[in-house]
């Protein structure tokens, strides 16, 4: 059907519709890590009333989530998938 044509895409940031299973798994892991990083960053604001110890703990947790997200982004970039905005 699509001989010689590139695979159709859902959106520019989502990659090809028929992404291979390893790429799909990495993309899903990246999306989960990205959502987790956003959530953990939001916790810093929510814990502001609890004091400096709670804020520090939330900041460390958010930094770890950011690092995990960046790790998945690096793996995706290595296989040719770029999801950055």
Secondary structure, DSSP 8 states (H G I E B T S, - for coil): --TTS---BSSTTT-BTT--HHHHHHHHHHHHHHHHHHHHHHHHHHGGGG-HHHHHHHHHHHHHHHHHHHHHHHHHHHTT-----
